[in-house]
Amino acid sequence: MQDFIEDIVDVKADDNCGYRVIASLLGLGEDSWCLVHNHLLIELGQRRDDYIILFGGIDRYEYLKRSLLVDGLCMI
């Protein structure tokens, strides 16, 4: 299967590994995973009403928004 994959990224295995892969593939380096969190938070804020509908209500929207907060590592 790996013969058909163009780019394999092996990142540190932790709760943020998916975000590390995205940051790495964007050329930011895997340690910039918190920037991906921040950009997602900005996106959620800019299109709040759309995401509330998409997620099925304000409670789920707020839950997902809180899950993206990074304690003291980086800020918007």
PDB file of N, CA, C, O and CB in Angstrom:
ATOM      1  N   MET A   1       0.812  -1.191   0.000  1.00  0.00           N
ATOM      2  CA  MET A   1       0.000   0.000   0.000  1.00  0.00           C
ATOM      3  C   MET A   1       0.861   1.263   0.000  1.00  0.00           C
ATOM      4  O   MET A   1       0.507   2.248  -0.649  1.00  0.00           O
ATOM      5  CB  MET A   1      -0.927  -0.006   1.196  1.00  0.00           C
ATOM      6  N   GLN A   2       1.989   1.249   0.720  1.00  0.00           N
ATOM      7  CA  GLN A   2       2.822   2.435   0.819  1.00  0.00           C
ATOM      8  C   GLN A   2       3.388   2.874  -0.521  1.00  0.00           C
ATOM      9  O   GLN A   2       3.750   4.040  -0.681  1.00  0.00           O
ATOM     10  CB  GLN A   2       3.942   2.188   1.779  1.00  0.00           C
ATOM     11  N   ASP A   3       3.472   1.967  -1.488  1.00  0.00           N
ATOM     12  CA  ASP A   3       3.965   2.345  -2.816  1.00  0.00           C
ATOM     13  C   ASP A   3       3.058   3.372  -3.484  1.00  0.00           C
ATOM     14  O   ASP A   3       3.513   4.117  -4.353  1.00  0.00           O
ATOM     15  CB  ASP A   3       4.086   1.110  -3.703  1.00  0.00           C
ATOM     16  N   PHE A   4       1.795   3.427  -3.099  1.00  0.00           N
ATOM     17  CA  PHE A   4       0.841   4.323  -3.721  1.00  0.00           C
ATOM     18  C   PHE A   4       0.654   5.626  -2.942  1.00  0.00           C
ATOM     19  O   PHE A   4      -0.055   6.523  -3.396  1.00  0.00           O
ATOM     20  CB  PHE A   4      -0.479   3.627  -3.868  1.00  0.00           C
ATOM     21  N   ILE A   5       1.275   5.730  -1.794  1.00  0.00           N
ATOM     22  CA  ILE A   5       1.174   6.928  -0.965  1.00  0.00           C
ATOM     23  C   ILE A   5       2.356   7.830  -1.276  1.00  0.00           C
ATOM     24  O   ILE A   5       3.508   7.396  -1.235  1.00  0.00           O
ATOM     25  CB  ILE A   5       1.131   6.566   0.552  1.00  0.00           C
ATOM     26  N   GLU A   6       2.068   9.080  -1.585  1.00  0.00           N
ATOM     27  CA  GLU A   6       3.119  10.005  -2.001  1.00  0.00           C
ATOM     28  C   GLU A   6       3.973  10.502  -0.850  1.00  0.00           C
ATOM     29  O   GLU A   6       5.180  10.683  -1.008  1.00  0.00           O
ATOM     30  CB  GLU A   6       2.512  11.173  -2.704  1.00  0.00           C
ATOM     31  N   ASP A   7       3.374  10.722   0.288  1.00  0.00           N
ATOM     32  CA  ASP A   7       4.131  11.315   1.393  1.00  0.00           C
ATOM     33  C   ASP A   7       3.691  10.672   2.706  1.00  0.00           C
ATOM     34  O   ASP A   7       2.528  10.777   3.095  1.00  0.00           O
ATOM     35  CB  ASP A   7       3.931  12.861   1.443  1.00  0.00           C
ATOM     36  N   ILE A   8       4.614  10.012   3.379  1.00  0.00           N
ATOM     37  CA  ILE A   8       4.340   9.393   4.670  1.00  0.00           C
ATOM     38  C   ILE A   8       5.019  10.243   5.738  1.00  0.00           C
ATOM     39  O   ILE A   8       6.212  10.532   5.653  1.00  0.00           O
ATOM     40  CB  ILE A   8       4.842   7.901   4.717  1.00  0.00           C
ATOM     41  N   VAL A   9       4.245  10.636   6.740  1.00  0.00           N
ATOM     42  CA  VAL A   9       4.777  11.456   7.815  1.00  0.00           C
ATOM     43  C   VAL A   9       4.675  10.663   9.109  1.00  0.00           C
ATOM     44  O   VAL A   9       3.583  10.272   9.520  1.00  0.00           O
ATOM     45  CB  VAL A   9       4.019  12.817   7.923  1.00  0.00           C
ATOM     46  N   ASP A  10       5.805  10.429   9.744  1.00  0.00           N
ATOM     47  CA  ASP A  10       5.836   9.732  11.024  1.00  0.00           C
ATOM     48  C   ASP A  10       6.068  10.776  12.103  1.00  0.00           C
ATOM     49  O   ASP A  10       7.157  11.336  12.220  1.00  0.00           O
ATOM     50  CB  ASP A  10       6.945   8.617  11.054  1.00  0.00           C
ATOM     51  N   VAL A  11       5.032  11.029  12.887  1.00  0.00           N
ATOM     52  CA  VAL A  11       5.110  12.072  13.915  1.00  0.00           C
ATOM     53  C   VAL A  11       5.033  11.443  15.291  1.00  0.00           C
ATOM     54  O   VAL A  11       4.725  10.261  15.443  1.00  0.00           O
ATOM     55  CB  VAL A  11       3.983  13.112  13.738  1.00  0.00           C
ATOM     56  N   LYS A  12       5.320  12.263  16.288  1.00  0.00           N
ATOM     57  CA  LYS A  12       5.227  11.836  17.681  1.00  0.00           C
ATOM     58  C   LYS A  12       3.801  11.359  17.983  1.00  0.00           C
ATOM     59  O   LYS A  12       2.827  12.048  17.680  1.00  0.00           O
ATOM     60  CB  LYS A  12       5.633  12.994  18.639  1.00  0.00           C
ATOM     61  N   ALA A  13       3.700  10.188  18.574  1.00  0.00           N
ATOM     62  CA  ALA A  13       2.386   9.626  18.900  1.00  0.00           C
ATOM     63  C   ALA A  13       1.889  10.202  20.221  1.00  0.00           C
ATOM     64  O   ALA A  13       2.396   9.860  21.290  1.00  0.00           O
ATOM     65  CB  ALA A  13       2.450   8.078  18.975  1.00  0.00           C
ATOM     66  N   ASP A  14       0.899  11.072  20.137  1.00  0.00           N
ATOM     67  CA  ASP A  14       0.256  11.635  21.318  1.00  0.00           C
ATOM     68  C   ASP A  14      -1.161  12.037  20.942  1.00  0.00           C
ATOM     69  O   ASP A  14      -1.625  11.711  19.850  1.00  0.00           O
ATOM     70  CB  ASP A  14       1.057  12.854  21.878  1.00  0.00           C
ATOM     71  N   ASP A  15      -1.838  12.725  21.813  1.00  0.00           N
ATOM     72  CA  ASP A  15      -3.221  13.128  21.534  1.00  0.00           C
ATOM     73  C   ASP A  15      -3.332  14.130  20.382  1.00  0.00           C
ATOM     74  O   ASP A  15      -4.428  14.377  19.880  1.00  0.00           O
ATOM     75  CB  ASP A  15      -3.838  13.726  22.779  1.00  0.00           C
ATOM     76  N   ASN A  16      -2.222  14.696  19.970  1.00  0.00           N
ATOM     77  CA  ASN A  16      -2.228  15.707  18.915  1.00  0.00           C
ATOM     78  C   ASN A  16      -1.606  15.210  17.613  1.00  0.00           C
ATOM     79  O   ASN A  16      -1.273  16.019  16.747  1.00  0.00           O
ATOM     80  CB  ASN A  16      -1.494  16.935  19.384  1.00  0.00           C
ATOM     81  N   CYS A  17      -1.444  13.906  17.461  1.00  0.00           N
ATOM     82  CA  CYS A  17      -0.719  13.388  16.304  1.00  0.00           C
ATOM     83  C   CYS A  17      -1.391  13.751  14.977  1.00  0.00           C
ATOM     84  O   CYS A  17      -0.697  14.012  13.994  1.00  0.00           O
ATOM     85  CB  CYS A  17      -0.589  11.882  16.414  1.00  0.00           C
ATOM     86  N   GLY A  18      -2.710  13.772  14.929  1.00  0.00           N
ATOM     87  CA  GLY A  18      -3.392  14.176  13.698  1.00  0.00           C
ATOM     88  C   GLY A  18      -3.089  15.614  13.330  1.00  0.00           C
ATOM     89  O   GLY A  18      -2.883  15.941  12.161  1.00  0.00           O
ATOM     90  N   TYR A  19      -3.065  16.469  14.340  1.00  0.00           N
ATOM     91  CA  TYR A  19      -2.738  17.877  14.115  1.00  0.00           C
ATOM     92  C   TYR A  19      -1.264  18.034  13.748  1.00  0.00           C
ATOM     93  O   TYR A  19      -0.913  18.912  12.959  1.00  0.00           O
ATOM     94  CB  TYR A  19      -3.068  18.715  15.364  1.00  0.00           C
ATOM     95  N   ARG A  20      -0.403  17.194  14.311  1.00  0.00           N
ATOM     96  CA  ARG A  20       1.021  17.210  13.975  1.00  0.00           C
ATOM     97  C   ARG A  20       1.236  16.861  12.502  1.00  0.00           C
ATOM     98  O   ARG A  20       2.058  17.478  11.824  1.00  0.00           O
ATOM     99  CB  ARG A  20       1.796  16.226  14.871  1.00  0.00           C
ATOM    100  N   VAL A  21       0.486  15.863  12.011  1.00  0.00           N
ATOM    101  CA  VAL A  21       0.604  15.466  10.605  1.00  0.00           C
ATOM    102  C   VAL A  21       0.191  16.612   9.698  1.00  0.00           C
ATOM    103  O   VAL A  21       0.883  16.917   8.727  1.00  0.00           O
ATOM    104  CB  VAL A  21      -0.254  14.220  10.314  1.00  0.00           C
ATOM    105  N   ILE A  22      -0.928  17.249  10.007  1.00  0.00           N
ATOM    106  CA  ILE A  22      -1.406  18.367   9.187  1.00  0.00           C
ATOM    107  C   ILE A  22      -0.372  19.492   9.176  1.00  0.00           C
ATOM    108  O   ILE A  22      -0.042  20.023   8.116  1.00  0.00           O
ATOM    109  CB  ILE A  22      -2.766  18.891   9.714  1.00  0.00           C
ATOM    110  N   ALA A  23       0.135  19.855  10.347  1.00  0.00           N
ATOM    111  CA  ALA A  23       1.139  20.923  10.433  1.00  0.00           C
ATOM    112  C   ALA A  23       2.380  20.559   9.629  1.00  0.00           C
ATOM    113  O   ALA A  23       2.932  21.397   8.915  1.00  0.00           O
ATOM    114  CB  ALA A  23       1.521  21.194  11.901  1.00  0.00           C
ATOM    115  N   SER A  24       2.811  19.320   9.745  1.00  0.00           N
ATOM    116  CA  SER A  24       4.002  18.876   9.026  1.00  0.00           C
ATOM    117  C   SER A  24       3.791  18.929   7.514  1.00  0.00           C
ATOM    118  O   SER A  24       4.657  19.408   6.781  1.00  0.00           O
ATOM    119  CB  SER A  24       4.378  17.458   9.452  1.00  0.00           C
ATOM    120  N   LEU A  25       2.646  18.440   7.051  1.00  0.00           N
ATOM    121  CA  LEU A  25       2.363  18.445   5.613  1.00  0.00           C
ATOM    122  C   LEU A  25       2.169  19.855   5.056  1.00  0.00           C
ATOM    123  O   LEU A  25       2.356  20.085   3.862  1.00  0.00           O
ATOM    124  CB  LEU A  25       1.126  17.615   5.328  1.00  0.00           C
ATOM    125  N   LEU A  26       1.797  20.790   5.919  1.00  0.00           N
ATOM    126  CA  LEU A  26       1.692  22.193   5.494  1.00  0.00           C
ATOM    127  C   LEU A  26       3.044  22.895   5.503  1.00  0.00           C
ATOM    128  O   LEU A  26       3.147  24.064   5.132  1.00  0.00           O
ATOM    129  CB  LEU A  26       0.721  22.945   6.396  1.00  0.00           C
ATOM    130  N   GLY A  27       4.082  22.175   5.929  1.00  0.00           N
ATOM    131  CA  GLY A  27       5.421  22.746   5.946  1.00  0.00           C
ATOM    132  C   GLY A  27       5.736  23.545   7.193  1.00  0.00           C
ATOM    133  O   GLY A  27       6.736  24.263   7.232  1.00  0.00           O
ATOM    134  N   LEU A  28       4.900  23.433   8.215  1.00  0.00           N
ATOM    135  CA  LEU A  28       5.100  24.204   9.442  1.00  0.00           C
ATOM    136  C   LEU A  28       5.965  23.478  10.465  1.00  0.00           C
ATOM    137  O   LEU A  28       6.460  24.088  11.412  1.00  0.00           O
ATOM    138  CB  LEU A  28       3.768  24.536  10.059  1.00  0.00           C
ATOM    139  N   GLY A  29       6.143  22.180  10.273  1.00  0.00           N
ATOM    140  CA  GLY A  29       6.848  21.363  11.251  1.00  0.00           C
ATOM    141  C   GLY A  29       5.856  20.812  12.248  1.00  0.00           C
ATOM    142  O   GLY A  29       4.904  21.497  12.624  1.00  0.00           O
ATOM    143  N   GLU A  30       6.067  19.576  12.683  1.00  0.00           N
ATOM    144  CA  GLU A  30       5.077  18.928  13.534  1.00  0.00           C
ATOM    145  C   GLU A  30       4.895  19.602  14.889  1.00  0.00           C
ATOM    146  O   GLU A  30       3.852  19.432  15.519  1.00  0.00           O
ATOM    147  CB  GLU A  30       5.461  17.504  13.743  1.00  0.00           C
ATOM    148  N   ASP A  31       5.875  20.357  15.346  1.00  0.00           N
ATOM    149  CA  ASP A  31       5.740  21.043  16.628  1.00  0.00           C
ATOM    150  C   ASP A  31       4.836  22.271  16.545  1.00  0.00           C
ATOM    151  O   ASP A  31       4.565  22.914  17.559  1.00  0.00           O
ATOM    152  CB  ASP A  31       7.102  21.451  17.136  1.00  0.00           C
ATOM    153  N   SER A  32       4.375  22.593  15.350  1.00  0.00           N
ATOM    154  CA  SER A  32       3.453  23.716  15.164  1.00  0.00           C
ATOM    155  C   SER A  32       2.002  23.260  15.155  1.00  0.00           C
ATOM    156  O   SER A  32       1.139  23.952  14.615  1.00  0.00           O
ATOM    157  CB  SER A  32       3.769  24.448  13.869  1.00  0.00           C
ATOM    158  N   TRP A  33       1.726  22.104  15.747  1.00  0.00           N
ATOM    159  CA  TRP A  33       0.373  21.552  15.762  1.00  0.00           C
ATOM    160  C   TRP A  33      -0.633  22.502  16.411  1.00  0.00           C
ATOM    161  O   TRP A  33      -1.806  22.508  16.037  1.00  0.00           O
ATOM    162  CB  TRP A  33       0.365  20.222  16.492  1.00  0.00           C
ATOM    163  N   CYS A  34      -0.186  23.306  17.381  1.00  0.00           N
ATOM    164  CA  CYS A  34      -1.126  24.215  18.045  1.00  0.00           C
ATOM    165  C   CYS A  34      -1.609  25.312  17.092  1.00  0.00           C
ATOM    166  O   CYS A  34      -2.682  25.878  17.303  1.00  0.00           O
ATOM    167  CB  CYS A  34      -0.469  24.847  19.281  1.00  0.00           C
ATOM    168  N   LEU A  35      -0.843  25.615  16.060  1.00  0.00           N
ATOM    169  CA  LEU A  35      -1.303  26.583  15.059  1.00  0.00           C
ATOM    170  C   LEU A  35      -2.504  26.042  14.299  1.00  0.00           C
ATOM    171  O   LEU A  35      -3.412  26.795  13.946  1.00  0.00           O
ATOM    172  CB  LEU A  35      -0.171  26.929  14.077  1.00  0.00           C
ATOM    173  N   VAL A  36      -2.511  24.735  14.049  1.00  0.00           N
ATOM    174  CA  VAL A  36      -3.653  24.104  13.390  1.00  0.00           C
ATOM    175  C   VAL A  36      -4.884  24.247  14.291  1.00  0.00           C
ATOM    176  O   VAL A  36      -5.971  24.565  13.810  1.00  0.00           O
ATOM    177  CB  VAL A  36      -3.360  22.597  13.076  1.00  0.00           C
ATOM    178  N   HIS A  37      -4.717  24.014  15.588  1.00  0.00           N
ATOM    179  CA  HIS A  37      -5.809  24.224  16.546  1.00  0.00           C
ATOM    180  C   HIS A  37      -6.323  25.655  16.448  1.00  0.00           C
ATOM    181  O   HIS A  37      -7.529  25.883  16.364  1.00  0.00           O
ATOM    182  CB  HIS A  37      -5.342  23.918  17.991  1.00  0.00           C
ATOM    183  N   ASN A  38      -5.412  26.608  16.460  1.00  0.00           N
ATOM    184  CA  ASN A  38      -5.805  28.021  16.430  1.00  0.00           C
ATOM    185  C   ASN A  38      -6.552  28.383  15.160  1.00  0.00           C
ATOM    186  O   ASN A  38      -7.544  29.110  15.209  1.00  0.00           O
ATOM    187  CB  ASN A  38      -4.585  28.906  16.567  1.00  0.00           C
ATOM    188  N   HIS A  39      -6.087  27.883  14.025  1.00  0.00           N
ATOM    189  CA  HIS A  39      -6.767  28.178  12.757  1.00  0.00           C
ATOM    190  C   HIS A  39      -8.161  27.552  12.726  1.00  0.00           C
ATOM    191  O   HIS A  39      -9.093  28.138  12.176  1.00  0.00           O
ATOM    192  CB  HIS A  39      -5.932  27.667  11.566  1.00  0.00           C
ATOM    193  N   LEU A  40      -8.303  26.372  13.312  1.00  0.00           N
ATOM    194  CA  LEU A  40      -9.628  25.764  13.399  1.00  0.00           C
ATOM    195  C   LEU A  40     -10.545  26.571  14.317  1.00  0.00           C
ATOM    196  O   LEU A  40     -11.731  26.722  14.025  1.00  0.00           O
ATOM    197  CB  LEU A  40      -9.518  24.321  13.901  1.00  0.00           C
ATOM    198  N   LEU A  41     -10.009  27.087  15.415  1.00  0.00           N
ATOM    199  CA  LEU A  41     -10.804  27.942  16.308  1.00  0.00           C
ATOM    200  C   LEU A  41     -11.259  29.214  15.599  1.00  0.00           C
ATOM    201  O   LEU A  41     -12.400  29.646  15.761  1.00  0.00           O
ATOM    202  CB  LEU A  41      -9.995  28.306  17.561  1.00  0.00           C
ATOM    203  N   ILE A  42     -10.379  29.802  14.827  1.00  0.00           N
ATOM    204  CA  ILE A  42     -10.735  31.001  14.059  1.00  0.00           C
ATOM    205  C   ILE A  42     -11.839  30.671  13.066  1.00  0.00           C
ATOM    206  O   ILE A  42     -12.813  31.413  12.945  1.00  0.00           O
ATOM    207  CB  ILE A  42      -9.499  31.573  13.321  1.00  0.00           C
ATOM    208  N   GLU A  43     -11.687  29.563  12.360  1.00  0.00           N
ATOM    209  CA  GLU A  43     -12.704  29.120  11.403  1.00  0.00           C
ATOM    210  C   GLU A  43     -14.056  28.924  12.092  1.00  0.00           C
ATOM    211  O   GLU A  43     -15.083  29.375  11.585  1.00  0.00           O
ATOM    212  CB  GLU A  43     -12.264  27.811  10.721  1.00  0.00           C
ATOM    213  N   LEU A  44     -14.058  28.254  13.245  1.00  0.00           N
ATOM    214  CA  LEU A  44     -15.310  28.046  13.984  1.00  0.00           C
ATOM    215  C   LEU A  44     -15.956  29.375  14.370  1.00  0.00           C
ATOM    216  O   LEU A  44     -17.175  29.527  14.295  1.00  0.00           O
ATOM    217  CB  LEU A  44     -15.053  27.207  15.242  1.00  0.00           C
ATOM    218  N   GLY A  45     -15.129  30.329  14.783  1.00  0.00           N
ATOM    219  CA  GLY A  45     -15.655  31.630  15.187  1.00  0.00           C
ATOM    220  C   GLY A  45     -16.208  32.433  14.024  1.00  0.00           C
ATOM    221  O   GLY A  45     -17.225  33.112  14.167  1.00  0.00           O
ATOM    222  N   GLN A  46     -15.557  32.365  12.885  1.00  0.00           N
ATOM    223  CA  GLN A  46     -15.981  33.143  11.725  1.00  0.00           C
ATOM    224  C   GLN A  46     -17.281  32.617  11.107  1.00  0.00           C
ATOM    225  O   GLN A  46     -18.044  33.379  10.514  1.00  0.00           O
ATOM    226  CB  GLN A  46     -14.883  33.142  10.681  1.00  0.00           C
ATOM    227  N   ARG A  47     -17.519  31.344  11.245  1.00  0.00           N
ATOM    228  CA  ARG A  47     -18.711  30.729  10.647  1.00  0.00           C
ATOM    229  C   ARG A  47     -19.554  30.023  11.710  1.00  0.00           C
ATOM    230  O   ARG A  47     -20.087  28.935  11.492  1.00  0.00           O
ATOM    231  CB  ARG A  47     -18.304  29.730   9.543  1.00  0.00           C
ATOM    232  N   ARG A  48     -19.652  30.670  12.845  1.00  0.00           N
ATOM    233  CA  ARG A  48     -20.302  30.108  14.031  1.00  0.00           C
ATOM    234  C   ARG A  48     -21.691  29.559  13.738  1.00  0.00           C
ATOM    235  O   ARG A  48     -21.976  28.405  14.056  1.00  0.00           O
ATOM    236  CB  ARG A  48     -20.396  31.155  15.108  1.00  0.00           C
ATOM    237  N   ASP A  49     -22.548  30.359  13.144  1.00  0.00           N
ATOM    238  CA  ASP A  49     -23.931  29.950  12.903  1.00  0.00           C
ATOM    239  C   ASP A  49     -24.010  28.720  12.002  1.00  0.00           C
ATOM    240  O   ASP A  49     -24.834  27.834  12.228  1.00  0.00           O
ATOM    241  CB  ASP A  49     -24.715  31.097  12.280  1.00  0.00           C
ATOM    242  N   ASP A  50     -23.160  28.665  10.987  1.00  0.00           N
ATOM    243  CA  ASP A  50     -23.143  27.511  10.091  1.00  0.00           C
ATOM    244  C   ASP A  50     -22.734  26.240  10.834  1.00  0.00           C
ATOM    245  O   ASP A  50     -23.320  25.177  10.630  1.00  0.00           O
ATOM    246  CB  ASP A  50     -22.193  27.764   8.918  1.00  0.00           C
ATOM    247  N   TYR A  51     -21.719  26.360  11.698  1.00  0.00           N
ATOM    248  CA  TYR A  51     -21.246  25.191  12.429  1.00  0.00           C
ATOM    249  C   TYR A  51     -22.236  24.742  13.504  1.00  0.00           C
ATOM    250  O   TYR A  51     -22.332  23.548  13.789  1.00  0.00           O
ATOM    251  CB  TYR A  51     -19.901  25.488  13.062  1.00  0.00           C
ATOM    252  N   ILE A  52     -22.961  25.664  14.094  1.00  0.00           N
ATOM    253  CA  ILE A  52     -23.979  25.279  15.067  1.00  0.00           C
ATOM    254  C   ILE A  52     -25.040  24.412  14.392  1.00  0.00           C
ATOM    255  O   ILE A  52     -25.488  23.413  14.954  1.00  0.00           O
ATOM    256  CB  ILE A  52     -24.628  26.531  15.709  1.00  0.00           C
ATOM    257  N   ILE A  53     -25.428  24.799  13.204  1.00  0.00           N
ATOM    258  CA  ILE A  53     -26.385  24.001  12.439  1.00  0.00           C
ATOM    259  C   ILE A  53     -25.766  22.659  12.053  1.00  0.00           C
ATOM    260  O   ILE A  53     -26.388  21.610  12.219  1.00  0.00           O
ATOM    261  CB  ILE A  53     -26.844  24.764  11.178  1.00  0.00           C
ATOM    262  N   LEU A  54     -24.547  22.699  11.541  1.00  0.00           N
ATOM    263  CA  LEU A  54     -23.865  21.484  11.101  1.00  0.00           C
ATOM    264  C   LEU A  54     -23.681  20.481  12.236  1.00  0.00           C
ATOM    265  O   LEU A  54     -23.874  19.280  12.041  1.00  0.00           O
ATOM    266  CB  LEU A  54     -22.516  21.834  10.504  1.00  0.00           C
ATOM    267  N   PHE A  55     -23.307  20.970  13.428  1.00  0.00           N
ATOM    268  CA  PHE A  55     -23.040  20.098  14.570  1.00  0.00           C
ATOM    269  C   PHE A  55     -24.304  19.738  15.343  1.00  0.00           C
ATOM    270  O   PHE A  55     -24.253  18.917  16.259  1.00  0.00           O
ATOM    271  CB  PHE A  55     -22.052  20.759  15.498  1.00  0.00           C
ATOM    272  N   GLY A  56     -25.426  20.333  14.991  1.00  0.00           N
ATOM    273  CA  GLY A  56     -26.682  19.962  15.634  1.00  0.00           C
ATOM    274  C   GLY A  56     -27.007  20.711  16.904  1.00  0.00           C
ATOM    275  O   GLY A  56     -27.792  20.233  17.722  1.00  0.00           O
ATOM    276  N   GLY A  57     -26.415  21.879  17.083  1.00  0.00           N
ATOM    277  CA  GLY A  57     -26.776  22.703  18.239  1.00  0.00           C
ATOM    278  C   GLY A  57     -25.577  23.362  18.893  1.00  0.00           C
ATOM    279  O   GLY A  57     -24.425  23.012  18.638  1.00  0.00           O
ATOM    280  N   ILE A  58     -25.887  24.324  19.742  1.00  0.00           N
ATOM    281  CA  ILE A  58     -24.863  25.127  20.408  1.00  0.00           C
ATOM    282  C   ILE A  58     -24.027  24.299  21.371  1.00  0.00           C
ATOM    283  O   ILE A  58     -22.830  24.546  21.512  1.00  0.00           O
ATOM    284  CB  ILE A  58     -25.505  26.281  21.151  1.00  0.00           C
ATOM    285  N   ASP A  59     -24.634  23.317  22.039  1.00  0.00           N
ATOM    286  CA  ASP A  59     -23.885  22.518  23.014  1.00  0.00           C
ATOM    287  C   ASP A  59     -22.753  21.751  22.346  1.00  0.00           C
ATOM    288  O   ASP A  59     -21.627  21.742  22.842  1.00  0.00           O
ATOM    289  CB  ASP A  59     -24.818  21.545  23.737  1.00  0.00           C
ATOM    290  N   ARG A  60     -23.046  21.117  21.238  1.00  0.00           N
ATOM    291  CA  ARG A  60     -22.012  20.357  20.519  1.00  0.00           C
ATOM    292  C   ARG A  60     -20.957  21.303  19.941  1.00  0.00           C
ATOM    293  O   ARG A  60     -19.765  20.996  19.975  1.00  0.00           O
ATOM    294  CB  ARG A  60     -22.647  19.506  19.386  1.00  0.00           C
ATOM    295  N   TYR A  61     -21.380  22.431  19.421  1.00  0.00           N
ATOM    296  CA  TYR A  61     -20.449  23.439  18.906  1.00  0.00           C
ATOM    297  C   TYR A  61     -19.481  23.878  20.000  1.00  0.00           C
ATOM    298  O   TYR A  61     -18.269  23.907  19.781  1.00  0.00           O
ATOM    299  CB  TYR A  61     -21.219  24.659  18.353  1.00  0.00           C
ATOM    300  N   GLU A  62     -20.009  24.218  21.177  1.00  0.00           N
ATOM    301  CA  GLU A  62     -19.168  24.668  22.291  1.00  0.00           C
ATOM    302  C   GLU A  62     -18.234  23.552  22.769  1.00  0.00           C
ATOM    303  O   GLU A  62     -17.083  23.813  23.118  1.00  0.00           O
ATOM    304  CB  GLU A  62     -20.044  25.155  23.457  1.00  0.00           C
ATOM    305  N   TYR A  63     -18.720  22.329  22.785  1.00  0.00           N
ATOM    306  CA  TYR A  63     -17.893  21.182  23.177  1.00  0.00           C
ATOM    307  C   TYR A  63     -16.697  21.042  22.232  1.00  0.00           C
ATOM    308  O   TYR A  63     -15.563  20.883  22.684  1.00  0.00           O
ATOM    309  CB  TYR A  63     -18.733  19.877  23.178  1.00  0.00           C
ATOM    310  N   LEU A  64     -16.947  21.102  20.935  1.00  0.00           N
ATOM    311  CA  LEU A  64     -15.863  20.976  19.954  1.00  0.00           C
ATOM    312  C   LEU A  64     -14.917  22.169  20.015  1.00  0.00           C
ATOM    313  O   LEU A  64     -13.705  22.017  19.861  1.00  0.00           O
ATOM    314  CB  LEU A  64     -16.437  20.838  18.541  1.00  0.00           C
ATOM    315  N   LYS A  65     -15.464  23.335  20.235  1.00  0.00           N
ATOM    316  CA  LYS A  65     -14.628  24.532  20.361  1.00  0.00           C
ATOM    317  C   LYS A  65     -13.689  24.412  21.566  1.00  0.00           C
ATOM    318  O   LYS A  65     -12.500  24.716  21.463  1.00  0.00           O
ATOM    319  CB  LYS A  65     -15.510  25.794  20.495  1.00  0.00           C
ATOM    320  N   ARG A  66     -14.226  23.970  22.705  1.00  0.00           N
ATOM    321  CA  ARG A  66     -13.392  23.794  23.907  1.00  0.00           C
ATOM    322  C   ARG A  66     -12.324  22.721  23.698  1.00  0.00           C
ATOM    323  O   ARG A  66     -11.228  22.817  24.250  1.00  0.00           O
ATOM    324  CB  ARG A  66     -14.269  23.425  25.114  1.00  0.00           C
ATOM    325  N   SER A  67     -12.642  21.703  22.903  1.00  0.00           N
ATOM    326  CA  SER A  67     -11.670  20.631  22.673  1.00  0.00           C
ATOM    327  C   SER A  67     -10.446  21.117  21.903  1.00  0.00           C
ATOM    328  O   SER A  67      -9.404  20.462  21.921  1.00  0.00           O
ATOM    329  CB  SER A  67     -12.325  19.487  21.918  1.00  0.00           C
ATOM    330  N   LEU A  68     -10.562  22.251  21.233  1.00  0.00           N
ATOM    331  CA  LEU A  68      -9.453  22.804  20.457  1.00  0.00           C
ATOM    332  C   LEU A  68      -8.594  23.776  21.261  1.00  0.00           C
ATOM    333  O   LEU A  68      -7.528  24.180  20.795  1.00  0.00           O
ATOM    334  CB  LEU A  68      -9.986  23.501  19.230  1.00  0.00           C
ATOM    335  N   LEU A  69      -9.031  24.155  22.443  1.00  0.00           N
ATOM    336  CA  LEU A  69      -8.244  25.081  23.257  1.00  0.00           C
ATOM    337  C   LEU A  69      -6.972  24.400  23.738  1.00  0.00           C
ATOM    338  O   LEU A  69      -6.993  23.256  24.190  1.00  0.00           O
ATOM    339  CB  LEU A  69      -9.067  25.593  24.458  1.00  0.00           C
ATOM    340  N   VAL A  70      -5.875  25.122  23.632  1.00  0.00           N
ATOM    341  CA  VAL A  70      -4.568  24.601  24.033  1.00  0.00           C
ATOM    342  C   VAL A  70      -4.136  25.359  25.277  1.00  0.00           C
ATOM    343  O   VAL A  70      -3.889  26.563  25.223  1.00  0.00           O
ATOM    344  CB  VAL A  70      -3.505  24.742  22.880  1.00  0.00           C
ATOM    345  N   ASP A  71      -4.045  24.661  26.386  1.00  0.00           N
ATOM    346  CA  ASP A  71      -3.717  25.289  27.669  1.00  0.00           C
ATOM    347  C   ASP A  71      -2.332  25.924  27.677  1.00  0.00           C
ATOM    348  O   ASP A  71      -1.326  25.234  27.842  1.00  0.00           O
ATOM    349  CB  ASP A  71      -3.809  24.268  28.779  1.00  0.00           C
ATOM    350  N   GLY A  72      -2.285  27.238  27.500  1.00  0.00           N
ATOM    351  CA  GLY A  72      -1.070  27.986  27.682  1.00  0.00           C
ATOM    352  C   GLY A  72       0.033  27.768  26.653  1.00  0.00           C
ATOM    353  O   GLY A  72       1.088  28.391  26.763  1.00  0.00           O
ATOM    354  N   LEU A  73      -0.168  26.919  25.670  1.00  0.00           N
ATOM    355  CA  LEU A  73       0.905  26.663  24.704  1.00  0.00           C
ATOM    356  C   LEU A  73       0.933  27.680  23.588  1.00  0.00           C
ATOM    357  O   LEU A  73       2.006  28.099  23.154  1.00  0.00           O
ATOM    358  CB  LEU A  73       0.761  25.286  24.119  1.00  0.00           C
ATOM    359  N   CYS A  74      -0.217  28.074  23.126  1.00  0.00           N
ATOM    360  CA  CYS A  74      -0.269  29.094  22.090  1.00  0.00           C
ATOM    361  C   CYS A  74      -1.637  29.743  22.139  1.00  0.00           C
ATOM    362  O   CYS A  74      -2.611  29.115  22.554  1.00  0.00           O
ATOM    363  CB  CYS A  74       0.020  28.496  20.681  1.00  0.00           C
ATOM    364  N   MET A  75      -1.714  30.958  21.731  1.00  0.00           N
ATOM    365  CA  MET A  75      -2.950  31.719  21.800  1.00  0.00           C
ATOM    366  C   MET A  75      -3.312  32.221  20.414  1.00  0.00           C
ATOM    367  O   MET A  75      -2.458  32.319  19.533  1.00  0.00           O
ATOM    368  CB  MET A  75      -2.821  32.894  22.790  1.00  0.00           C
ATOM    369  N   ILE A  76      -4.580  32.535  20.228  1.00  0.00           N
ATOM    370  CA  ILE A  76      -5.045  33.110  18.954  1.00  0.00           C
ATOM    371  C   ILE A  76      -4.567  34.547  18.864  1.00  0.00           C
ATOM    372  O   ILE A  76      -4.841  35.229  17.876  1.00  0.00           O
ATOM    373  CB  ILE A  76      -6.604  33.039  18.827  1.00  0.00           C
TER     374      ILE A  76
END
